[in-house]
Amino acid sequence: FPPPIATYLIDQYASNDSLVIDPMSGSGSTAVECLLKGVTCKSFDVNPMMLMLTRVKTTHLSIEVINKHFTKIKKNYVPVAFSKHQEEFVGLRDPYHFFLKDTLNSLLGIRTQILKIEDIKIQEFFMICFLSIIRRVSRATTQQGRTFLDVETAEANPFPFFEKKVENFKFSVSEIPKNNRKIIIEERNLIDSNLVVENKNSADLIILHPPYFNAYKYSSITSLETFWMGINHANI
């Protein structure tokens, strides 16, 4: 969903006192634009990864804090044998179909270090950086939403990709306004009738951008990523 479209709609139909609702928030474009304009926004989705992404994209973190934690991650990172932890993950029938053995071990090593971070805001920042490289280092094509195989793109060592993502993304979150109290992010289903009742007549603008209508299942887009979150995408 292009941010300029969200910006145009907010400018046309909302003010600083308005409430904007995005019932299918996806990657959070509307929430980000509302934050930049100081407009209250309720952002809903059913995909835990997308909700985390929206939280990270609307949460200020300093470069110094990110560098401090990344230095620790890099120092302590070692690949971890995925075969000994495979039962902790759900959603893929055969992880080795989509990942090289070395890739699985390396990814688990990165994930292990991220989960040691106690501050949830910082942990989620690194987790999003981690999840954003999953498709790139896997044996799946990066050119389509569906998870078709493209074995030649697989990378045995994902850490350099993770490091590059952290280096690029840290500048974006450092520029986010520190006050994000007007951004409410919740896991909610649009077909839940209570969602409509609770917000009836309260919003000046509802931005509805349905995900890939009739193209493919929304949950399948992030099946590899939610696998590494310990979530079965079929439940989304």
VEXDREN-2710 file (C-alpha; in Angstrom, 1 decimal):
% VEXDREN-2710
k/r/px/py/pz
1/PHE/0.0/0.0/0.0
2/PRO/1.9/3.1/-1.2
3/PRO/2.4/5.6/1.7
4/PRO/1.6/8.7/-0.6
5/ILE/-1.9/7.3/-1.0
6/ALA/-2.4/7.0/2.7
7/THR/-1.0/10.5/3.1
8/TYR/-3.3/12.0/0.5
9/LEU/-6.4/10.4/2.1
10/ILE/-5.4/11.5/5.6
11/ASP/-4.8/15.1/4.4
12/GLN/-8.2/15.1/2.6
13/TYR/-10.4/13.5/5.2
14/ALA/-8.8/13.8/8.6
15/SER/-7.4/16.4/11.0
16/ASN/-5.3/16.3/14.2
17/ASP/-8.4/15.5/16.2
18/SER/-9.5/12.7/13.9
19/LEU/-9.5/9.0/14.4
20/VAL/-8.3/6.9/11.4
21/ILE/-8.9/3.2/11.4
22/ASP/-7.0/0.7/9.3
23/PRO/-8.8/-2.7/9.7
24/MET/-6.3/-4.6/7.5
25/SER/-3.1/-2.8/8.3
26/GLY/-0.6/-5.1/6.6
27/SER/2.9/-3.6/6.9
28/GLY/1.5/-0.5/8.6
29/SER/1.7/2.2/6.0
30/THR/-1.4/4.0/7.3
31/ALA/-0.2/3.9/10.9
32/VAL/3.2/5.3/10.0
33/GLU/1.7/8.2/8.0
34/CYS/-0.7/9.0/10.9
35/LEU/2.2/9.0/13.3
36/LEU/4.1/11.5/11.2
37/LYS/1.1/13.7/11.1
38/GLY/0.1/13.4/14.7
39/VAL/-3.3/11.7/13.9
40/THR/-4.7/9.0/16.1
41/CYS/-4.9/5.6/14.3
42/LYS/-6.3/2.3/15.3
43/SER/-4.5/-0.4/13.3
44/PHE/-5.8/-4.0/13.2
45/ASP/-4.6/-7.2/11.5
46/VAL/-4.7/-11.0/12.0
47/ASN/-1.1/-11.6/11.1
48/PRO/1.2/-11.5/14.2
49/MET/4.2/-10.7/12.0
50/MET/2.5/-7.7/10.3
51/LEU/1.4/-6.4/13.7
52/MET/5.0/-6.7/14.9
53/LEU/6.2/-4.9/11.8
54/THR/3.8/-2.1/12.4
55/ARG/4.9/-1.7/16.0
56/VAL/8.5/-1.5/15.0
57/LYS/7.9/1.0/12.2
58/THR/6.1/3.3/14.7
59/THR/8.5/2.9/17.6
60/HIS/11.5/5.2/18.1
61/LEU/14.9/3.6/18.9
62/SER/18.2/5.4/19.1
63/ILE/21.1/4.2/16.9
64/GLU/23.3/4.0/20.0
65/VAL/20.9/1.5/21.7
66/ILE/20.7/-0.6/18.5
67/ASN/24.5/-0.6/18.1
68/LYS/25.0/-1.7/21.7
69/HIS/22.7/-4.7/21.4
70/PHE/23.9/-5.6/17.9
71/THR/27.5/-5.7/19.1
72/LYS/26.4/-8.2/21.8
73/ILE/24.5/-10.3/19.3
74/LYS/27.5/-10.4/16.9
75/LYS/29.9/-11.3/19.7
76/ASN/27.8/-14.2/21.0
77/TYR/26.3/-15.5/17.8
78/VAL/27.1/-19.1/16.9
79/PRO/25.0/-21.5/14.7
80/VAL/22.7/-23.8/16.7
81/ALA/21.8/-27.3/15.5
82/PHE/18.3/-26.9/14.2
83/SER/17.7/-30.7/14.2
84/LYS/17.8/-30.6/18.0
85/HIS/15.0/-27.9/18.2
86/GLN/12.9/-28.7/15.2
87/GLU/9.9/-29.8/17.4
88/GLU/9.7/-26.2/18.6
89/PHE/8.7/-24.9/15.2
90/VAL/5.4/-25.4/13.3
91/GLY/3.9/-24.5/10.0
92/LEU/6.3/-26.2/7.5
93/ARG/6.0/-29.9/6.8
94/ASP/9.6/-30.1/5.9
95/PRO/11.9/-27.2/6.7
96/TYR/14.7/-28.7/4.8
97/HIS/12.7/-28.4/1.6
98/PHE/12.9/-24.6/1.9
99/PHE/16.2/-24.2/3.7
100/LEU/19.7/-25.5/3.5
101/LYS/20.9/-27.3/6.6
102/ASP/23.6/-24.7/7.3
103/THR/21.0/-21.9/6.8
104/LEU/18.7/-23.5/9.4
105/ASN/21.5/-23.7/11.9
106/SER/22.6/-20.1/11.3
107/LEU/19.1/-18.7/11.5
108/LEU/18.5/-20.5/14.7
109/GLY/21.7/-19.1/16.1
110/ILE/20.6/-15.5/15.3
111/ARG/17.1/-16.1/16.6
112/THR/18.5/-17.5/19.9
113/GLN/20.5/-14.3/20.5
114/ILE/17.6/-12.0/19.6
115/LEU/15.3/-13.7/22.1
116/LYS/17.8/-13.1/24.9
117/ILE/17.0/-9.3/24.7
118/GLU/14.7/-8.4/27.5
119/ASP/13.4/-5.1/26.2
120/ILE/10.6/-6.1/24.0
121/LYS/10.8/-3.0/21.8
122/ILE/14.4/-3.7/21.0
123/GLN/13.8/-7.4/20.7
124/GLU/11.1/-6.8/18.1
125/PHE/13.3/-4.5/16.1
126/PHE/15.9/-7.2/15.7
127/MET/13.3/-9.9/15.1
128/ILE/11.8/-7.9/12.2
129/CYS/15.3/-7.5/10.7
130/PHE/15.7/-11.2/11.1
131/LEU/12.3/-12.1/9.6
132/SER/12.9/-9.8/6.7
133/ILE/15.9/-11.8/5.5
134/ILE/14.2/-15.2/5.8
135/ARG/12.8/-15.4/2.2
136/ARG/16.1/-14.0/0.8
137/VAL/18.3/-16.7/2.3
138/SER/15.9/-19.6/1.8
139/ARG/15.4/-21.8/-1.2
140/ALA/12.2/-20.0/-2.1
141/THR/11.9/-17.4/-4.8
142/THR/11.9/-13.8/-3.7
143/GLN/10.0/-12.7/-6.8
144/GLN/6.5/-13.9/-5.9
145/GLY/4.3/-14.1/-2.8
146/ARG/3.8/-17.8/-3.3
147/THR/6.6/-20.0/-2.0
148/PHE/8.0/-21.5/-5.2
149/LEU/11.5/-23.0/-5.1
150/ASP/14.4/-21.2/-6.5
151/VAL/17.3/-23.2/-5.1
152/GLU/20.1/-21.0/-6.5
153/THR/19.1/-18.1/-4.3
154/ALA/19.8/-20.1/-1.0
155/GLU/22.5/-18.7/1.3
156/ALA/24.3/-20.9/3.7
157/ASN/25.3/-18.0/5.9
158/PRO/22.5/-15.5/6.6
159/PHE/24.3/-13.4/9.2
160/PRO/25.8/-10.9/6.7
161/PHE/22.3/-10.3/5.3
162/PHE/21.0/-9.8/8.9
163/GLU/23.8/-7.4/9.7
164/LYS/23.1/-5.4/6.5
165/LYS/19.4/-5.2/7.3
166/VAL/20.1/-4.0/10.9
167/GLU/22.5/-1.3/9.5
168/ASN/19.9/0.0/7.0
169/PHE/16.8/-0.2/9.2
170/LYS/18.4/1.4/12.3
171/PHE/18.4/4.8/10.7
172/SER/14.7/4.6/9.8
173/VAL/13.6/3.8/13.4
174/SER/15.9/6.5/14.8
175/GLU/14.0/9.1/12.8
176/ILE/10.6/8.0/14.1
177/PRO/8.9/10.5/16.4
178/LYS/9.3/9.5/20.0
179/ASN/5.6/10.1/20.9
180/ASN/3.6/7.3/19.4
181/ARG/0.8/7.2/22.0
182/LYS/-1.8/8.0/19.3
183/ILE/-1.1/4.7/17.4
184/ILE/-3.1/1.8/18.7
185/ILE/-2.1/-1.6/17.2
186/GLU/-4.2/-4.7/18.0
187/GLU/-4.6/-8.2/16.7
188/ARG/-8.2/-8.2/15.6
189/ASN/-10.2/-9.9/12.8
190/LEU/-12.3/-7.6/10.5
191/ILE/-15.1/-10.2/10.4
192/ASP/-15.5/-9.8/14.2
193/SER/-18.8/-8.0/14.6
194/ASN/-17.6/-6.4/17.9
195/LEU/-14.9/-4.6/15.9
196/VAL/-17.6/-2.7/14.0
197/VAL/-19.8/-2.0/17.0
198/GLU/-16.9/-0.7/19.1
199/ASN/-15.8/1.8/16.5
200/LYS/-19.2/2.7/15.0
201/ASN/-19.4/6.4/14.2
202/SER/-16.1/7.1/15.9
203/ALA/-13.7/7.4/12.9
204/ASP/-13.5/10.2/10.3
205/LEU/-11.6/7.9/8.0
206/ILE/-11.4/4.2/7.4
207/ILE/-8.7/3.1/5.0
208/LEU/-9.5/-0.3/3.7
209/HIS/-6.9/-2.0/1.5
210/PRO/-7.9/-5.7/1.2
211/PRO/-5.0/-8.1/0.8
212/TYR/-4.5/-9.7/-2.6
213/PHE/-8.2/-10.4/-3.2
214/ASN/-8.6/-13.8/-4.8
215/ALA/-4.9/-14.0/-5.6
216/TYR/-3.6/-16.2/-2.9
217/LYS/-4.1/-16.8/0.8
218/TYR/-2.9/-13.9/2.9
219/SER/-1.3/-16.4/5.4
220/SER/0.8/-18.0/2.7
221/ILE/2.7/-14.7/2.0
222/THR/4.6/-15.0/5.3
223/SER/4.6/-18.7/5.8
224/LEU/8.3/-19.0/6.0
225/GLU/8.6/-16.0/8.4
226/THR/5.8/-17.1/10.8
227/PHE/7.5/-20.5/10.9
228/TRP/10.5/-18.8/12.6
229/MET/8.1/-17.0/15.0
230/GLY/6.8/-20.4/16.1
231/ILE/3.4/-19.7/14.5
232/ASN/1.5/-22.0/12.1
233/HIS/0.5/-19.8/9.2
234/ALA/-2.5/-22.0/8.6
235/ASN/-4.1/-20.6/11.7
236/ILE/-3.9/-17.0/10.5
END
